[in-house]
Amino acid sequence: MTPSSRGESVPEPAVADSPAADPPPAGPPATEASLVARAQAGDVGAFEQLSGAYADRLYMLLLRLLGDRDEAGDVAQEVMLRAWQGIGGFQGRSSFFTWLYRIAVNEANRALEKRARRPAGVPLGPQELQLPASPADDPSRQAEVSELRLALGRALAELPPALRTAIVLRDVEGLSTQEAAEIAGVSQAAFKSRLHQARLRVRAGLGDQALVTAGG
């Protein structure tokens, strides 16, 4: 008589444990277009990811245009708020970066218009002006670059907002003429004219000796 005929259970053969399934591969990184679409659908996280990539650079732009750290911080917050409120109207004809910078320039100009007077100088540091660092063992060179920095700050502060925007976007930020013109909201020809005027005024404000210092 077999075990099954006696009603006894027959043990099932042991089955080896199957290896754990590999986790699904991570999806591709979100593109700017997909983040914009999500932000337009109300996804705050997607907007923060978009704008956060440019937050530091945006602040530096505003500092160069406004010359005041506290005001630059306040205007930066206003820029982000306006960008979030207006993201639904972004149609992708330019990059998100260009669109965001255009809002920043407009807000900076609005802030400048509210001022009773312009500051005496723009307090920019060596990294902000992108001047070469002085050798640590050359105090005279350090003093020369420091004087140049102050002179450049004063020259920028004395420029009308439109000219200051042109020289900051093109010569400090290093944007192309096309992109800088889009941000400024003017044609390339008009932007080039502004940039030329700005450079002439800054050159005059710095003087020949300052330009020699800048060139080493």
N, CA, C and O of each residue as an XYZ file, in Angstrom:
864
protein
N       0.874     -1.187      0.000
C       0.000      0.000      0.000
C       0.899      1.220      0.000
O       1.883      1.315      0.733
N       0.519      2.120     -0.836
C       1.336      3.314     -0.951
C       0.931      4.295      0.117
O      -0.160      4.182      0.675
N       1.821      5.301      0.433
C       1.471      6.304      1.461
C       0.207      7.048      1.116
O      -0.555      7.425      2.007
N      -0.031      7.269     -0.180
C      -1.223      8.036     -0.533
C      -2.479      7.253     -0.260
O      -3.519      7.825      0.067
N      -2.384      5.886     -0.397
C      -3.578      5.078     -0.160
C      -3.881      5.019      1.314
O      -5.022      4.726      1.671
N      -2.917      5.283      2.211
C      -3.183      5.281      3.644
C      -3.699      6.636      4.120
O      -4.013      6.811      5.297
N      -3.786      7.622      3.164
C      -4.250      8.940      3.575
C      -3.145      9.832      4.064
O      -3.399     10.944      4.526
N      -1.906      9.355      3.970
C      -0.785     10.164      4.423
C      -0.418     11.160      3.325
O      -0.476     10.851      2.135
N      -0.050     12.332      3.746
C       0.342     13.355      2.772
C       1.729     13.064      2.260
O       2.598     12.584      2.987
N       1.911     13.358      1.025
C       3.213     13.142      0.399
C       3.924     14.484      0.330
O       3.394     15.421     -0.268
N       5.095     14.607      0.916
C       5.802     15.904      0.890
C       6.150     16.282     -0.538
O       6.578     15.449     -1.337
N       5.953     17.577     -0.843
C       6.287     18.067     -2.177
C       7.794     18.254     -2.275
O       8.454     18.589     -1.291
N       8.326     18.036     -3.455
C       9.767     18.222     -3.601
C      10.156     19.665     -3.326
O       9.415     20.592     -3.653
N      11.326     19.848     -2.722
C      11.800     21.188     -2.382
C      12.085     21.975     -3.666
O      12.626     21.455     -4.641
N      11.704     23.220     -3.621
C      11.933     24.098     -4.759
C      12.934     25.158     -4.347
O      12.770     25.812     -3.317
N      13.940     25.321     -5.128
C      14.976     26.306     -4.794
C      14.390     27.713     -4.862
O      13.565     28.026     -5.720
N      14.851     28.564     -3.917
C      14.381     29.952     -3.893
C      14.795     30.651     -5.181
O      15.947     30.575     -5.610
N      13.835     31.329     -5.779
C      14.166     32.072     -7.005
C      14.880     33.357     -6.616
O      14.560     33.963     -5.593
N      15.834     33.770     -7.415
C      16.550     34.999     -7.084
C      15.621     36.193     -7.085
O      14.645     36.234     -7.835
N      15.933     37.183     -6.225
C      15.099     38.381     -6.121
C      15.111     39.127     -7.451
O      16.142     39.260     -8.112
N      13.955     39.596     -7.805
C      13.857     40.326     -9.067
C      14.620     41.638     -8.971
O      14.588     42.317     -7.945
N      15.304     41.983    -10.051
C      16.023     43.260    -10.077
C      15.023     44.399    -10.067
O      13.948     44.289    -10.656
N      15.374     45.514     -9.389
C      14.456     46.670     -9.394
C      14.335     47.220    -10.798
O      15.274     47.133    -11.590
N      13.201     47.775    -11.104
C      13.032     48.327    -12.457
C      14.035     49.443    -12.693
O      14.349     50.199    -11.773
N      14.534     49.553    -13.899
C      15.511     50.604    -14.174
C      14.902     51.984    -14.010
O      13.726     52.206    -14.297
N      15.741     52.914    -13.537
C      15.257     54.278    -13.358
C      14.927     54.887    -14.710
O      15.588     54.621    -15.714
N      13.911     55.691    -14.710
C      13.519     56.338    -15.956
C      14.509     57.410    -16.348
O      15.345     57.816    -15.541
N      14.422     57.865    -17.569
C      15.343     58.907    -18.026
C      15.114     60.190    -17.246
O      14.002     60.425    -16.773
N      16.140     61.032    -17.097
C      15.950     62.290    -16.373
C      14.920     63.161    -17.067
O      14.799     63.160    -18.292
N      14.183     63.902    -16.258
C      13.134     64.744    -16.817
C      13.746     65.830    -17.691
O      14.725     66.471    -17.307
N      13.174     66.028    -18.847
C      13.631     67.076    -19.742
C      12.986     68.404    -19.350
O      12.012     68.443    -18.597
N      13.550     69.485    -19.875
C      12.966     70.795    -19.568
C      11.519     70.851    -20.036
O      10.662     71.397    -19.341
N      11.241     70.287    -21.213
C       9.881     70.328    -21.741
C       8.902     69.588    -20.835
O       7.785     70.048    -20.600
N       9.340     68.428    -20.328
C       8.441     67.666    -19.462
C       8.231     68.378    -18.130
O       7.131     68.353    -17.579
N       9.278     69.012    -17.612
C       9.136     69.754    -16.360
C       8.219     70.955    -16.544
O       7.412     71.268    -15.669
N       8.347     71.626    -17.682
C       7.465     72.761    -17.969
C       6.016     72.291    -18.048
O       5.119     72.930    -17.497
N       5.792     71.182    -18.731
C       4.424     70.666    -18.860
C       3.839     70.319    -17.494
O       2.675     70.607    -17.216
N       4.654     69.701    -16.648
C       4.175     69.359    -15.302
C       3.900     70.614    -14.484
O       2.905     70.693    -13.763
N       4.799     71.599    -14.603
C       4.607     72.849    -13.868
C       3.345     73.561    -14.337
O       2.611     74.126    -13.526
N       3.094     73.535    -15.626
C       1.886     74.165    -16.150
C       0.623     73.449    -15.693
O      -0.462     74.030    -15.668
N       0.781     72.177    -15.334
C      -0.358     71.414    -14.808
C      -0.517     71.592    -13.301
O      -1.400     70.990    -12.690
N       0.341     72.420    -12.703
C       0.213     72.707    -11.282
C       1.188     71.980    -10.384
O       1.029     72.004     -9.164
N       2.206     71.325    -10.956
C       3.183     70.575    -10.172
C       4.238     71.544     -9.639
O       5.125     71.973    -10.377
N       4.137     71.887     -8.352
C       5.070     72.835     -7.741
C       6.489     72.272     -7.733
O       7.455     73.002     -7.954
N       6.607     70.970     -7.478
C       7.922     70.350     -7.442
C       8.648     70.473     -8.773
O       9.855     70.713     -8.808
N       7.914     70.308     -9.869
C       8.529     70.439    -11.184
C       8.997     71.866    -11.420
O      10.069     72.088    -11.983
N       8.193     72.834    -10.991
C       8.609     74.237    -11.153
C       9.842     74.536    -10.312
O      10.750     75.228    -10.772
N       9.884     74.031     -9.102
C      11.043     74.259     -8.243
C      12.297     73.639     -8.843
O      13.385     74.203     -8.729
N      12.151     72.483     -9.481
C      13.300     71.858    -10.134
C      13.772     72.705    -11.316
O      14.973     72.865    -11.535
N      12.830     73.237    -12.063
C      13.160     74.099    -13.199
C      13.864     75.369    -12.744
O      14.964     75.679    -13.202
N      13.228     76.091    -11.848
C      13.749     77.390    -11.432
C      14.964     77.260    -10.526
O      15.846     78.119    -10.530
N      15.007     76.179     -9.747
C      16.131     76.001     -8.838
C      17.465     75.865     -9.539
O      18.508     76.212     -8.985
N      17.427     75.355    -10.769
C      18.666     75.196    -11.525
C      19.302     76.538    -11.854
O      20.502     76.609    -12.119
N      18.496     77.617    -11.839
C      19.001     78.936    -12.207
C      18.968     79.921    -11.049
O      19.263     81.100    -11.243
N      18.618     79.469     -9.853
C      18.388     80.386     -8.736
C      19.633     81.201     -8.396
O      19.549     82.421     -8.255
N      20.782     80.549     -8.264
C      22.001     81.270     -7.886
C      22.411     82.254     -8.976
O      22.776     83.395     -8.692
N      22.346     81.807    -10.206
C      22.734     82.677    -11.319
C      21.779     83.847    -11.450
O      22.193     84.957    -11.785
N      20.512     83.608    -11.191
C      19.514     84.666    -11.252
C      19.795     85.724    -10.185
O      19.699     86.923    -10.448
N      20.138     85.272     -8.994
C      20.452     86.214     -7.916
C      21.653     87.084     -8.288
O      21.639     88.293     -8.056
N      22.690     86.476     -8.864
C      23.869     87.232     -9.245
C      23.533     88.257    -10.325
O      24.060     89.370    -10.300
N      22.677     87.906    -11.260
C      22.250     88.859    -12.274
C      21.588     90.065    -11.614
O      21.908     91.209    -11.937
N      20.671     89.809    -10.695
C      19.960     90.892    -10.032
C      20.898     91.737     -9.188
O      20.734     92.954     -9.111
N      21.882     91.105     -8.553
C      22.856     91.859     -7.770
C      23.638     92.812     -8.667
O      23.887     93.960     -8.299
N      24.019     92.331     -9.839
C      24.776     93.179    -10.759
C      23.935     94.326    -11.306
O      24.455     95.406    -11.586
N      22.648     94.091    -11.454
C      21.771     95.133    -11.985
C      21.344     96.125    -10.912
O      21.183     97.313    -11.191
N      21.160     95.642     -9.684
C      20.623     96.481     -8.623
C      21.692     97.023     -7.681
O      21.526     98.100     -7.108
N      22.784     96.287     -7.517
C      23.862     96.762     -6.663
C      23.590     96.667     -5.179
O      24.298     97.295     -4.393
N      22.601     95.914     -4.768
C      22.265     95.784     -3.344
C      21.839     94.347     -3.071
O      20.910     93.839     -3.699
N      22.516     93.698     -2.140
C      22.264     92.276     -1.886
C      20.858     92.016     -1.350
O      20.184     91.086     -1.792
N      20.424     92.829     -0.409
C      19.091     92.609      0.160
C      18.010     92.810     -0.898
O      17.068     92.024     -1.004
N      18.165     93.878     -1.676
C      17.174     94.140     -2.712
C      17.200     93.053     -3.775
O      16.150     92.655     -4.280
N      18.391     92.570     -4.118
C      18.496     91.500     -5.106
C      17.770     90.251     -4.618
O      17.100     89.573     -5.397
N      17.905     89.945     -3.324
C      17.207     88.792     -2.765
C      15.700     88.956     -2.800
O      14.971     88.014     -3.112
N      15.233     90.161     -2.477
C      13.791     90.424     -2.499
C      13.237     90.324     -3.919
O      12.185     89.729     -4.148
N      13.960     90.915     -4.863
C      13.487     90.896     -6.246
C      13.535     89.475     -6.803
O      12.677     89.089     -7.597
N      14.538     88.693     -6.388
C      14.623     87.302     -6.843
C      13.378     86.520     -6.426
O      12.859     85.717     -7.201
N      12.904     86.752     -5.208
C      11.685     86.081     -4.759
C      10.485     86.525     -5.586
O       9.623     85.715     -5.927
N      10.435     87.810     -5.905
C       9.334     88.323     -6.725
C       9.384     87.720     -8.128
O       8.348     87.418     -8.720
N      10.593     87.549     -8.651
C      10.746     86.954     -9.982
C      10.197     85.531     -9.987
O       9.460     85.147    -10.895
N      10.558     84.751     -8.969
C      10.086     83.374     -8.902
C       8.570     83.314     -8.757
O       7.919     82.446     -9.338
N       8.016     84.229     -7.987
C       6.561     84.265     -7.822
C       5.873     84.595     -9.143
O       4.885     83.959     -9.512
N       6.395     85.582     -9.845
C       5.799     85.954    -11.123
C       5.965     84.842    -12.161
O       5.082     84.611    -12.987
N       7.105     84.164    -12.106
C       7.328     83.059    -13.038
C       6.331     81.928    -12.775
O       5.783     81.351    -13.714
N       6.098     81.614    -11.505
C       5.134     80.560    -11.165
C       3.726     80.960    -11.605
O       2.984     80.143    -12.150
N       3.364     82.216    -11.368
C       2.039     82.686    -11.754
C       1.872     82.723    -13.273
O       0.761     82.576    -13.784
N       2.971     82.920    -13.986
C       2.874     83.062    -15.434
C       3.313     81.854    -16.226
O       3.354     81.906    -17.456
N       3.649     80.745    -15.540
C       4.174     79.574    -16.251
C       3.159     79.038    -17.266
O       3.539     78.449    -18.278
N       1.892     79.243    -16.995
C       0.870     78.767    -17.932
C       0.939     79.458    -19.280
O       0.499     78.910    -20.291
N       1.494     80.668    -19.293
C       1.594     81.404    -20.541
C       2.898     81.173    -21.279
O       3.102     81.713    -22.367
N       3.793     80.367    -20.691
C       5.069     80.077    -21.362
C       4.811     79.128    -22.530
O       4.313     78.019    -22.338
N       5.154     79.570    -23.745
C       4.826     78.803    -24.942
C       6.031     78.091    -25.553
O       5.900     77.418    -26.576
N       7.201     78.234    -24.935
C       8.360     77.495    -25.405
C       9.021     78.067    -26.644
O       9.827     77.386    -27.279
N       8.701     79.304    -27.006
C       9.368     79.897    -28.167
C      10.827     80.230    -27.864
O      11.645     80.363    -28.774
N      11.141     80.361    -26.582
C      12.519     80.526    -26.124
C      12.756     79.491    -25.039
O      11.832     78.780    -24.645
N      13.975     79.401    -24.560
C      14.253     78.470    -23.466
C      13.648     79.008    -22.169
O      13.370     80.202    -22.056
N      13.451     78.134    -21.208
C      12.931     78.567    -19.912
C      13.889     79.563    -19.276
O      13.462     80.529    -18.644
N      15.186     79.324    -19.445
C      16.206     80.225    -18.902
C      16.025     81.633    -19.451
O      16.032     82.595    -18.683
N      15.864     81.776    -20.763
C      15.683     83.086    -21.375
C      14.408     83.749    -20.871
O      14.403     84.941    -20.563
N      13.347     82.991    -20.787
C      12.063     83.500    -20.295
C      12.185     83.989    -18.857
O      11.671     85.052    -18.511
N      12.871     83.206    -18.016
C      13.033     83.573    -16.608
C      13.908     84.812    -16.471
O      13.617     85.689    -15.657
N      14.964     84.891    -17.252
C      15.845     86.057    -17.215
C      15.114     87.316    -17.686
O      15.360     88.407    -17.170
N      14.221     87.168    -18.658
C      13.465     88.330    -19.120
C      12.598     88.877    -17.992
O      12.497     90.091    -17.816
N      11.980     87.994    -17.236
C      11.185     88.421    -16.080
C      12.089     89.130    -15.076
O      11.707     90.157    -14.515
N      13.285     88.588    -14.845
C      14.211     89.179    -13.881
C      14.630     90.581    -14.299
O      14.670     91.491    -13.471
N      14.940     90.758    -15.573
C      15.342     92.084    -16.055
C      14.187     93.073    -15.905
O      14.401     94.216    -15.501
N      12.980     92.649    -16.222
C      11.820     93.530    -16.073
C      11.596     93.914    -14.617
O      11.296     95.070    -14.316
N      11.738     92.962    -13.724
C      11.547     93.248    -12.301
C      12.655     94.144    -11.763
O      12.404     95.013    -10.928
N      13.888     93.936    -12.243
C      14.994     94.798    -11.823
C      14.752     96.233    -12.284
O      14.975     97.179    -11.528
N      14.300     96.390    -13.512
C      14.013     97.732    -14.019
C      12.880     98.381    -13.233
O      12.906     99.582    -12.963
N      11.894     97.581    -12.871
C      10.784     98.120    -12.070
C      11.292     98.575    -10.701
O      10.870     99.614    -10.192
N      12.191     97.802    -10.114
C      12.739     98.174     -8.815
C      13.572     99.451     -8.916
O      13.537    100.297     -8.022
N      14.318     99.582    -10.006
C      15.140    100.784    -10.190
C      14.274    102.022    -10.375
O      14.624    103.112     -9.924
N      13.144    101.841    -11.041
C      12.247    102.973    -11.255
C      11.635    103.465     -9.947
O      11.269    104.634     -9.824
N      11.529    102.562     -8.969
C      10.934    102.941     -7.689
C      11.922    103.688     -6.795
O      11.525    104.316     -5.814
N      13.183    103.621     -7.131
C      14.185    104.264     -6.275
C      14.152    105.794     -6.440
O      13.959    106.328     -7.532
N      14.348    106.454     -5.318
C      14.459    107.906     -5.382
C      15.790    108.311     -5.991
O      15.892    109.352     -6.640
N      16.806    107.490     -5.782
C      18.124    107.759     -6.346
C      18.869    106.447     -6.498
O      18.533    105.462     -5.843
N      19.863    106.426     -7.343
C      20.676    105.240     -7.561
C      21.742    105.151     -6.493
O      22.109    106.171     -5.910
N      22.258    103.940     -6.214
C      23.335    103.817     -5.237
C      24.619    104.424     -5.772
O      24.800    104.554     -6.983
N      25.513    104.796     -4.856
C      26.788    105.395     -5.264
C      27.685    104.382     -5.944
O      28.538    104.756     -6.749
N      27.511    103.126     -5.642
C      28.356    102.108     -6.255
C      27.696    100.754     -6.194
O      26.758    100.552     -5.423
N      28.166     99.835     -6.986
C      27.639     98.477     -7.006
C      28.620     97.582     -6.279
O      29.727     97.383     -6.779
N      28.272     97.029     -5.122
C      29.231     96.269     -4.316
C      29.454     94.866     -4.864
O      28.898     93.896     -4.348
N      30.254     94.763     -5.890
C      30.526     93.470     -6.501
C      31.864     92.940     -6.038
O      32.824     93.695     -5.887
N      31.926     91.630     -5.812
C      33.167     90.994     -5.407
C      33.942     90.474     -6.598
O      33.469     90.573     -7.730
N      35.127     89.920     -6.369
C      35.978     89.469     -7.476
C      35.343     88.363     -8.297
O      35.499     88.344     -9.518
N      34.632     87.441     -7.661
C      33.994     86.375     -8.423
C      32.837     86.914     -9.246
O      32.591     86.443    -10.357
N      32.119     87.907     -8.705
C      30.976     88.469     -9.416
C      31.431     89.222    -10.658
O      30.775     89.164    -11.698
N      32.549     89.926    -10.554
C      33.071     90.656    -11.706
C      33.940     89.783    -12.587
O      34.313     90.189    -13.688
N      34.267     88.585    -12.119
C      35.064     87.626    -12.880
C      36.432     88.200    -13.241
O      36.935     87.991    -14.345
N      37.029     88.929    -12.287
C      38.388     89.421    -12.484
C      39.372     88.367    -12.022
O      39.066     87.621    -11.092
N      40.551     88.273    -12.639
C      41.537     87.304    -12.197
C      42.017     87.626    -10.798
O      42.203     88.790    -10.442
N      42.214     86.585    -10.012
C      42.669     86.780     -8.636
C      44.108     87.275     -8.623
O      44.909     86.916     -9.486
N      44.424     88.097     -7.642
C      45.784     88.599     -7.513
C      46.656     87.562     -6.841
O      46.164     86.797     -6.011
N      47.948     87.510     -7.177
C      48.842     86.610     -6.469
C      48.883     86.953     -4.987
O      48.927     88.124     -4.610
N      48.868     85.926     -4.158
C      48.815     86.158     -2.719
C      50.038     86.908     -2.222
O      49.969     87.602     -1.208
N      51.164     86.775     -2.928
C      52.396     87.404     -2.460
C      52.638     88.758     -3.121
O      53.762     89.261     -3.091
N      51.617     89.354     -3.714
C      51.780     90.634     -4.402
C      50.722     91.609     -3.897
O      49.704     91.802     -4.560
N      50.941     92.227     -2.734
C      49.942     93.146     -2.169
C      49.634     94.321     -3.084
O      48.499     94.797     -3.118
N      50.633     94.797     -3.828
C      50.382     95.936     -4.700
C      49.400     95.563     -5.802
O      48.527     96.354     -6.158
N      49.546     94.362     -6.339
C      48.630     93.892     -7.376
C      47.226     93.728     -6.806
O      46.243     94.054     -7.471
N      47.130     93.226     -5.586
C      45.830     93.075     -4.953
C      45.152     94.426     -4.798
O      43.949     94.548     -5.028
N      45.913     95.436     -4.411
C      45.348     96.773     -4.239
C      44.867     97.339     -5.569
O      43.829     97.998     -5.627
N      45.623     97.082     -6.643
C      45.242     97.582     -7.954
C      43.920     96.964     -8.415
O      43.037     97.656     -8.922
N      43.806     95.650     -8.229
C      42.573     94.972     -8.650
C      41.399     95.424     -7.797
O      40.283     95.554     -8.299
N      41.637     95.666     -6.512
C      40.578     96.150     -5.642
C      40.082     97.518     -6.099
O      38.879     97.780     -6.114
N      41.024     98.391     -6.473
C      40.650     99.712     -6.974
C      39.872     99.590     -8.287
O      38.904    100.315     -8.514
N      40.304     98.673     -9.141
C      39.609     98.458    -10.406
C      38.185     97.987    -10.162
O      37.252     98.417    -10.840
N      38.030     97.113     -9.201
C      36.709     96.579     -8.888
C      35.773     97.697     -8.437
O      34.617     97.757     -8.855
N      36.280     98.574     -7.585
C      35.461     99.680     -7.117
C      35.121    100.635     -8.260
O      33.996    101.126     -8.359
N      36.102    100.891     -9.116
C      35.869    101.783    -10.251
C      34.835    101.197    -11.196
O      33.972    101.913    -11.704
N      34.921     99.891    -11.432
C      33.956     99.235    -12.309
C      32.564     99.259    -11.691
O      31.570     99.453    -12.391
N      32.499     99.060    -10.373
C      31.211     99.137     -9.698
C      30.576    100.507     -9.853
O      29.376    100.614    -10.107
N      31.379    101.557     -9.701
C      30.853    102.908     -9.859
C      30.415    103.162    -11.297
O      29.376    103.776    -11.542
N      31.220    102.681    -12.243
C      30.877    102.881    -13.654
C      29.567    102.191    -14.008
O      28.742    102.755    -14.727
N      29.373    100.979    -13.510
C      28.124    100.260    -13.772
C      26.940    100.957    -13.116
O      25.860    101.041    -13.700
N      27.146    101.458    -11.899
C      26.055    102.105    -11.173
C      25.593    103.369    -11.860
O      24.431    103.753    -11.730
N      26.480    104.022    -12.587
C      26.142    105.288    -13.243
C      25.453    105.079    -14.586
O      24.937    106.031    -15.171
N      25.440    103.849    -15.075
C      24.789    103.590    -16.361
C      23.269    103.589    -16.208
O      22.754    103.152    -15.179
N      22.548    104.071    -17.218
C      21.092    103.895    -17.216
C      20.763    102.399    -17.213
O      21.552    101.594    -17.707
N      19.609    102.024    -16.663
C      19.278    100.589    -16.554
C      19.409     99.814    -17.857
O      19.910     98.690    -17.851
N      18.975    100.381    -18.963
C      19.026     99.651    -20.242
C      20.462     99.348    -20.651
O      20.751     98.259    -21.146
N      21.364    100.311    -20.446
C      22.762    100.099    -20.815
C      23.441     99.153    -19.836
O      24.262     98.323    -20.227
N      23.096     99.284    -18.569
C      23.677     98.377    -17.561
C      23.250     96.945    -17.847
O      24.055     96.018    -17.747
N      21.979     96.766    -18.203
C      21.494     95.427    -18.539
C      22.267     94.849    -19.711
O      22.634     93.674    -19.698
N      22.516     95.672    -20.727
C      23.217     95.189    -21.918
C      24.612     94.705    -21.586
O      25.007     93.622    -22.017
N      25.365     95.484    -20.829
C      26.751     95.106    -20.564
C      26.837     93.950    -19.576
O      27.756     93.134    -19.654
N      25.890     93.874    -18.651
C      25.893     92.755    -17.698
C      25.551     91.451    -18.416
O      26.215     90.436    -18.202
N      24.535     91.469    -19.254
C      24.132     90.247    -19.953
C      25.214     89.762    -20.911
O      25.494     88.566    -20.987
N      25.816     90.689    -21.636
C      26.759     90.287    -22.684
C      28.169     90.073    -22.154
O      28.793     89.055    -22.452
N      28.685     91.029    -21.365
C      30.092     90.987    -20.978
C      30.337     90.301    -19.640
O      31.408     89.734    -19.427
N      29.369     90.342    -18.741
C      29.559     89.698    -17.439
C      28.951     88.299    -17.434
O      29.597     87.337    -17.019
N      27.705     88.191    -17.899
C      27.064     86.880    -17.958
C      27.601     86.027    -19.111
O      27.544     84.799    -19.057
N      28.120     86.679    -20.145
C      28.689     85.942    -21.270
C      27.664     85.354    -22.219
O      27.959     84.391    -22.927
N      26.460     85.918    -22.247
C      25.430     85.412    -23.151
C      25.710     85.862    -24.579
O      26.419     86.842    -24.806
N      25.151     85.141    -25.525
C      25.283     85.545    -26.925
C      24.459     86.800    -27.148
O      23.560     87.114    -26.368
N      24.776     87.521    -28.228
C      24.019     88.727    -28.551
C      22.550     88.396    -28.788
O      21.663     89.141    -28.370
N      22.298     87.281    -29.457
C      20.908     86.894    -29.739
C      20.133     86.636    -28.456
O      19.023     87.140    -28.284
N      20.718     85.849    -27.551
C      20.008     85.515    -26.316
C      19.859     86.737    -25.420
O      18.811     86.935    -24.806
N      20.909     87.561    -25.344
C      20.835     88.766    -24.526
C      19.777     89.726    -25.052
O      19.063     90.356    -24.272
N      19.677     89.839    -26.374
C      18.666     90.713    -26.964
C      17.266     90.197    -26.659
O      16.367     90.987    -26.373
N      17.071     88.881    -26.716
C      15.768     88.303    -26.383
C      15.391     88.613    -24.948
O      14.243     88.953    -24.658
N      16.359     88.496    -24.050
C      16.091     88.759    -22.632
C      15.763     90.234    -22.424
O      14.857     90.576    -21.664
N      16.505     91.104    -23.103
C      16.267     92.541    -22.969
C      14.990     92.981    -23.673
O      14.482     94.074    -23.420
N      14.466     92.126    -24.564
C      13.233     92.437    -25.250
C      13.385     93.433    -26.385
O      12.462     94.188    -26.689
N      14.575     93.430    -27.021
C      14.828     94.342    -28.137
C      15.435     93.550    -29.291
O      15.809     92.387    -29.136
N      15.524     94.199    -30.450
C      16.168     93.553    -31.588
C      17.671     93.461    -31.342
O      18.218     94.155    -30.485
N      18.329     92.590    -32.112
C      19.771     92.473    -31.967
C      20.474     93.774    -32.331
O      21.469     94.134    -31.701
N      19.974     94.480    -33.333
C      20.584     95.753    -33.721
C      20.487     96.771    -32.587
O      21.451     97.477    -32.291
N      19.318     96.839    -31.959
C      19.140     97.773    -30.848
C      20.015     97.379    -29.658
O      20.577     98.232    -28.971
N      20.117     96.064    -29.431
C      20.943     95.616    -28.312
C      22.410     95.958    -28.547
O      23.098     96.415    -27.634
N      22.890     95.737    -29.768
C      24.283     96.055    -30.084
C      24.564     97.541    -29.887
O      25.642     97.920    -29.429
N      23.595     98.377    -30.234
C      23.760     99.812    -30.037
C      23.867    100.144    -28.549
O      24.711    100.943    -28.144
N      23.004     99.522    -27.737
C      23.067     99.742    -26.290
C      24.399     99.262    -25.717
O      25.015     99.933    -24.889
N      24.824     98.097    -26.173
C      26.060     97.535    -25.662
C      27.248     98.428    -26.011
O      28.134     98.639    -25.184
N      27.263     98.946    -27.221
C      28.351     99.829    -27.642
C      28.389    101.083    -26.771
O      29.458    101.502    -26.326
N      27.234    101.672    -26.533
C      27.173    102.862    -25.673
C      27.637    102.537    -24.255
O      28.372    103.307    -23.637
N      27.195    101.384    -23.752
C      27.568    100.996    -22.387
C      29.073    100.808    -22.269
O      29.685    101.263    -21.303
N      29.665    100.145    -23.242
C      31.102     99.910    -23.195
C      31.876    101.221    -23.248
O      32.871    101.385    -22.543
N      31.427    102.149    -24.076
C      32.100    103.443    -24.162
C      32.034    104.180    -22.830
O      33.022    104.768    -22.389
N      30.874    104.147    -22.195
C      30.719    104.855    -20.920
C      31.544    104.212    -19.817
O      32.150    104.906    -19.001
N      31.564    102.883    -19.795
C      32.355    102.195    -18.775
C      33.834    102.460    -19.000
O      34.579    102.679    -18.045
N      34.264    102.442    -20.257
C      35.669    102.727    -20.563
C      36.039    104.134    -20.100
O      37.110    104.356    -19.535
N      35.143    105.068    -20.347
C      35.406    106.435    -19.922
C      35.431    106.541    -18.393
O      36.231    107.277    -17.817
N      34.537    105.788    -17.758
C      34.489    105.831    -16.299
C      35.692    105.190    -15.640
O      36.153    105.642    -14.592
N      36.200    104.136    -16.258
C      37.353    103.441    -15.684
C      38.636    104.221    -15.918
O      39.489    104.301    -15.035
N      38.772    104.791    -17.096
C      40.004    105.499    -17.411
C      41.064    104.544    -17.911
O      40.971    103.333    -17.711
N      42.077    105.100    -18.567
C      43.127    104.290    -19.163
C      43.897    103.493    -18.123
O      44.233    102.333    -18.362
N      44.182    104.093    -16.971
C      44.984    103.405    -15.972
C      44.271    102.162    -15.451
O      44.896    101.128    -15.216
N      42.951    102.274    -15.274
C      42.187    101.124    -14.788
C      42.195    100.020    -15.816
O      42.257     98.843    -15.460
N      42.133    100.381    -17.106
C      42.144     99.360    -18.143
C      43.500     98.663    -18.201
O      43.567     97.460    -18.451
N      44.578     99.406    -17.972
C      45.905     98.804    -17.903
C      45.975     97.827    -16.743
O      46.546     96.744    -16.871
N      45.390     98.210    -15.599
C      45.370     97.315    -14.430
C      44.623     96.044    -14.741
O      45.054     94.956    -14.358
N      43.478     96.172    -15.448
C      42.678     94.991    -15.770
C      43.451     94.057    -16.673
O      43.303     92.838    -16.580
N      44.260     94.601    -17.531
C      45.018     93.753    -18.436
C      46.275     93.208    -17.832
O      46.970     92.421    -18.475
N      46.599     93.595    -16.617
C      47.800     93.082    -15.967
C      48.978     93.877    -16.417
O      50.101     93.611    -15.988
